[in-house]
Structure formats: structure tokens, C-alpha cells
Amino acid sequence: MRVLKMAAVMIAVGSLAACTTTEKTASGAGVGAAVGALASNSVGGAVAGALIGGFGTYLFETADGRCQYRNSRGKIYTTRCHWR
């Protein structure tokens, strides 16, 4: 149980460094998985938490129709989401 709590803290810290929409969605899924695993003590809870966390973060990040992307030189830019 202590290892899971440490993993949750590490994922939460990693989510602070995310800057593109994809990175934020992935970190949201990771945090959701950690919370789901801690809350339910099961793999199913972790999977459900990952789905809810990832999808919720994605919806929040793209609510205004703008997404952040990283080009081949590493520069981050914001523009209209490709899927819209």
C-alpha cells in the first residue's frame, strides 16, 4: 500500500511538468489510475480511474477548442484542435 501511495505522489508531481494536451491527458489518466487503485484496492478500480481521469482531463483541456502541440524543434504552440 505504501508503494501505491508513493507512485501516486510521483505521478502527481510528473503531471505538473506536462505542457501539451497529450501529456496532460496521459498524466490525468495516471493520477486517475493511482486514485482508483488506492480507493478500491483492485485492478478494476485502477482501470476505471485511468479512464475517468484521462477522459476528464482531455475534455477539460480541449473545452475551448484549442490544443497545445510540440513541433519538431521542441517549441510548444497553441492552435485549434485537429479533431474539430
N, CA and C atoms as a LAMMPS dump frame, in Angstrom:
ITEM: TIMESTEP
0
ITEM: NUMBER OF ATOMS
252
ITEM: BOX BOUNDS ff ff ff
-5.0000000000000000e+02 5.0000000000000000e+02
-5.0000000000000000e+02 5.0000000000000000e+02
-5.0000000000000000e+02 5.0000000000000000e+02
ITEM: ATOMS id mol type element x y z
1 1 1 N 0.827 -1.192 0
2 1 2 C 0 0 0
3 1 3 C 0.873 1.258 0
4 2 1 N 1.979 1.186 0.712
5 2 2 C 2.875 2.336 0.777
6 2 3 C 3.473 2.64 -0.595
7 3 1 N 3.743 1.587 -1.365
8 3 2 C 4.301 1.758 -2.705
9 3 3 C 3.288 2.454 -3.609
10 4 1 N 2.017 2.098 -3.489
11 4 2 C 0.984 2.745 -4.294
12 4 3 C 0.862 4.223 -3.97
13 5 1 N 0.953 4.562 -2.703
14 5 2 C 0.875 5.97 -2.315
15 5 3 C 2.064 6.746 -2.868
16 6 1 N 3.239 6.147 -2.836
17 6 2 C 4.427 6.793 -3.384
18 6 3 C 4.287 6.963 -4.892
19 7 1 N 3.739 5.963 -5.56
20 7 2 C 3.525 6.058 -7.003
21 7 3 C 2.538 7.174 -7.327
22 8 1 N 1.503 7.318 -6.525
23 8 2 C 0.528 8.386 -6.748
24 8 3 C 1.178 9.756 -6.615
25 9 1 N 2.036 9.914 -5.64
26 9 2 C 2.735 11.188 -5.454
27 9 3 C 3.66 11.467 -6.633
28 10 1 N 4.37 10.446 -7.101
29 10 2 C 5.282 10.634 -8.235
30 10 3 C 4.525 10.996 -9.507
31 11 1 N 3.386 10.377 -9.727
32 11 2 C 2.58 10.693 -10.906
33 11 3 C 2.033 12.107 -10.809
34 12 1 N 1.586 12.506 -9.63
35 12 2 C 1.061 13.859 -9.458
36 12 3 C 2.136 14.904 -9.712
37 13 1 N 3.342 14.644 -9.247
38 13 2 C 4.444 15.579 -9.489
39 13 3 C 4.776 15.622 -10.978
40 14 1 N 4.749 14.48 -11.626
41 14 2 C 5.009 14.429 -13.063
42 14 3 C 3.966 15.173 -13.866
43 15 1 N 2.738 15.202 -13.387
44 15 2 C 1.685 15.9 -14.129
45 15 3 C 1.891 17.412 -14.12
46 16 1 N 2.63 17.918 -13.159
47 16 2 C 2.903 19.349 -13.132
48 16 3 C 3.819 19.765 -14.278
49 17 1 N 4.639 18.846 -14.764
50 17 2 C 5.576 19.149 -15.832
51 17 3 C 4.948 18.998 -17.216
52 18 1 N 3.752 18.467 -17.319
53 18 2 C 3.109 18.263 -18.613
54 18 3 C 2.728 19.606 -19.231
55 19 1 N 2.987 19.74 -20.535
56 19 2 C 2.664 21.014 -21.169
57 19 3 C 1.785 20.865 -22.397
58 20 1 N 1.805 19.732 -23.092
59 20 2 C 0.935 19.567 -24.246
60 20 3 C -0.332 18.841 -23.823
61 21 1 N -1.347 18.918 -24.664
62 21 2 C -2.628 18.295 -24.357
63 21 3 C -2.475 16.795 -24.151
64 22 1 N -1.673 16.156 -24.98
65 22 2 C -1.461 14.71 -24.863
66 22 3 C -0.784 14.363 -23.553
67 23 1 N 0.231 15.14 -23.169
68 23 2 C 0.931 14.874 -21.91
69 23 3 C 0.006 15.08 -20.716
70 24 1 N -0.822 16.107 -20.765
71 24 2 C -1.752 16.353 -19.66
72 24 3 C -2.795 15.244 -19.567
73 25 1 N -3.282 14.759 -20.723
74 25 2 C -4.251 13.67 -20.715
75 25 3 C -3.631 12.403 -20.137
76 26 1 N -2.398 12.114 -20.526
77 26 2 C -1.707 10.929 -20
78 26 3 C -1.479 11.048 -18.5
79 27 1 N -1.099 12.22 -18.037
80 27 2 C -0.878 12.376 -16.593
81 27 3 C -2.197 12.313 -15.835
82 28 1 N -3.277 12.819 -16.429
83 28 2 C -4.6 12.699 -15.802
84 28 3 C -5.019 11.248 -15.669
85 29 1 N -4.71 10.452 -16.694
86 29 2 C -5.023 9.023 -16.633
87 29 3 C -4.181 8.337 -15.56
88 30 1 N -2.923 8.742 -15.437
89 30 2 C -2.055 8.156 -14.416
90 30 3 C -2.521 8.478 -13.012
91 31 1 N -2.887 9.717 -12.796
92 31 2 C -3.391 10.109 -11.476
93 31 3 C -4.708 9.399 -11.193
94 32 1 N -5.569 9.315 -12.208
95 32 2 C -6.839 8.605 -12.036
96 32 3 C -6.636 7.144 -11.691
97 33 1 N -5.659 6.504 -12.339
98 33 2 C -5.36 5.099 -12.039
99 33 3 C -4.867 4.94 -10.612
100 34 1 N -4.006 5.839 -10.185
101 34 2 C -3.488 5.761 -8.811
102 34 3 C -4.606 5.952 -7.798
103 35 1 N -5.453 6.924 -8.029
104 35 2 C -6.563 7.172 -7.101
105 35 3 C -7.532 5.996 -7.104
106 36 1 N -7.84 5.48 -8.31
107 36 2 C -8.742 4.336 -8.397
108 36 3 C -8.194 3.113 -7.691
109 37 1 N -6.882 2.874 -7.829
110 37 2 C -6.266 1.733 -7.155
111 37 3 C -6.272 1.91 -5.649
112 38 1 N -5.986 3.125 -5.19
113 38 2 C -5.985 3.37 -3.743
114 38 3 C -7.382 3.273 -3.155
115 39 1 N -8.381 3.755 -3.901
116 39 2 C -9.746 3.767 -3.383
117 39 3 C -10.368 2.374 -3.348
118 40 1 N -10.049 1.548 -4.348
119 40 2 C -10.735 0.265 -4.44
120 40 3 C -9.862 -0.948 -4.127
121 41 1 N -8.548 -0.764 -4.068
122 41 2 C -7.614 -1.879 -3.86
123 41 3 C -7.799 -2.984 -4.896
124 42 1 N -8.098 -2.589 -6.145
125 42 2 C -8.275 -3.592 -7.199
126 42 3 C -7.768 -3.048 -8.529
127 43 1 N -7.486 -3.964 -9.445
128 43 2 C -7.043 -3.579 -10.777
129 43 3 C -8.192 -2.91 -11.536
130 44 1 N -9.399 -3.402 -11.342
131 44 2 C -10.565 -2.806 -11.993
132 44 3 C -10.76 -1.355 -11.595
133 45 1 N -10.521 -1.052 -10.343
134 45 2 C -10.619 0.332 -9.884
135 45 3 C -9.559 1.206 -10.513
136 46 1 N -8.366 0.652 -10.699
137 46 2 C -7.288 1.4 -11.345
138 46 3 C -7.624 1.688 -12.806
139 47 1 N -8.186 0.692 -13.485
140 47 2 C -8.561 0.881 -14.895
141 47 3 C -9.671 1.918 -15.011
142 48 1 N -10.675 1.811 -14.171
143 48 2 C -11.763 2.784 -14.195
144 48 3 C -11.25 4.185 -13.88
145 49 1 N -10.379 4.308 -12.916
146 49 2 C -9.806 5.603 -12.57
147 49 3 C -8.993 6.183 -13.707
148 50 1 N -8.243 5.337 -14.417
149 50 2 C -7.453 5.809 -15.558
150 50 3 C -8.353 6.325 -16.666
151 51 1 N -9.421 5.605 -16.948
152 51 2 C -10.347 6.042 -17.995
153 51 3 C -11.026 7.356 -17.628
154 52 1 N -11.495 7.444 -16.414
155 52 2 C -12.188 8.659 -15.974
156 52 3 C -11.216 9.833 -15.909
157 53 1 N -10.035 9.616 -15.336
158 53 2 C -9.05 10.69 -15.217
159 53 3 C -8.549 11.177 -16.56
160 54 1 N -8.246 10.257 -17.459
161 54 2 C -7.747 10.629 -18.778
162 54 3 C -8.784 11.34 -19.607
163 55 1 N -10.002 10.807 -19.642
164 55 2 C -11.059 11.417 -20.436
165 55 3 C -11.475 12.768 -19.863
166 56 1 N -11.557 12.845 -18.54
167 56 2 C -11.919 14.117 -17.904
168 56 3 C -10.886 15.203 -18.149
169 57 1 N -9.625 14.84 -18.06
170 57 2 C -8.56 15.806 -18.325
171 57 3 C -8.588 16.26 -19.773
172 58 1 N -8.808 15.317 -20.687
173 58 2 C -8.862 15.664 -22.112
174 58 3 C -10.011 16.631 -22.396
175 59 1 N -11.179 16.357 -21.831
176 59 2 C -12.32 17.247 -22.044
177 59 3 C -12.056 18.631 -21.469
178 60 1 N -11.442 18.693 -20.299
179 60 2 C -11.136 19.975 -19.681
180 60 3 C -10.128 20.761 -20.514
181 61 1 N -9.108 20.082 -21.016
182 61 2 C -8.049 20.754 -21.774
183 61 3 C -8.526 21.248 -23.134
184 62 1 N -9.492 20.57 -23.738
185 62 2 C -9.93 20.935 -25.081
186 62 3 C -11.292 21.625 -25.093
187 63 1 N -11.781 22.066 -23.946
188 63 2 C -13.112 22.658 -23.863
189 63 3 C -13.247 23.917 -24.716
190 64 1 N -12.176 24.67 -24.876
191 64 2 C -12.257 25.895 -25.667
192 64 3 C -11.925 25.658 -27.144
193 65 1 N -11.687 24.398 -27.519
194 65 2 C -11.379 24.075 -28.907
195 65 3 C -9.941 24.318 -29.3
196 66 1 N -9.086 24.628 -28.34
197 66 2 C -7.677 24.883 -28.617
198 66 3 C -6.825 23.85 -27.893
199 67 1 N -5.793 23.37 -28.567
200 67 2 C -4.9 22.361 -28.012
201 67 3 C -3.461 22.856 -28.107
202 68 1 N -2.614 22.3 -27.257
203 68 2 C -1.19 22.616 -27.323
204 68 3 C -0.461 21.477 -28.001
205 69 1 N 0.462 21.833 -28.877
206 69 2 C 1.254 20.854 -29.615
207 69 3 C 2.717 21.225 -29.504
208 70 1 N 3.586 20.237 -29.78
209 70 2 C 5.022 20.467 -29.779
210 70 3 C 5.52 20.157 -31.192
211 71 1 N 6.231 21.115 -31.809
212 71 2 C 6.748 20.878 -33.159
213 71 3 C 8.061 20.108 -33.114
214 72 1 N 8.648 19.862 -34.28
215 72 2 C 9.854 19.03 -34.351
216 72 3 C 11.073 19.68 -33.689
217 73 1 N 11.033 20.983 -33.482
218 73 2 C 12.141 21.672 -32.805
219 73 3 C 11.931 21.783 -31.296
220 74 1 N 10.817 21.257 -30.811
221 74 2 C 10.546 21.279 -29.381
222 74 3 C 9.743 22.485 -28.911
223 75 1 N 9.397 23.384 -29.826
224 75 2 C 8.623 24.57 -29.441
225 75 3 C 7.153 24.185 -29.255
226 76 1 N 6.557 24.688 -28.185
227 76 2 C 5.152 24.41 -27.894
228 76 3 C 4.312 25.566 -28.417
229 77 1 N 3.244 25.209 -29.122
230 77 2 C 2.35 26.245 -29.646
231 77 3 C 0.905 25.821 -29.416
232 78 1 N 0.004 26.806 -29.371
233 78 2 C -1.415 26.562 -29.156
234 78 3 C -2.173 26.937 -30.414
235 79 1 N -3.03 26.049 -30.86
236 79 2 C -3.837 26.295 -32.047
237 79 3 C -5.125 25.485 -31.942
238 80 1 N -5.967 25.609 -32.946
239 80 2 C -7.226 24.876 -32.974
240 80 3 C -6.943 23.374 -32.957
241 81 1 N -7.722 22.619 -32.182
242 81 2 C -7.516 21.174 -32.095
243 81 3 C -7.74 20.535 -33.46
244 82 1 N -6.932 19.551 -33.79
245 82 2 C -7.015 18.886 -35.09
246 82 3 C -8.316 18.114 -35.279
247 83 1 N -8.902 17.643 -34.221
248 83 2 C -10.088 16.811 -34.336
249 83 3 C -11.353 17.611 -34.532
250 84 1 N -11.296 18.923 -34.416
251 84 2 C -12.502 19.751 -34.588
252 84 3 C -12.585 20.29 -35.979
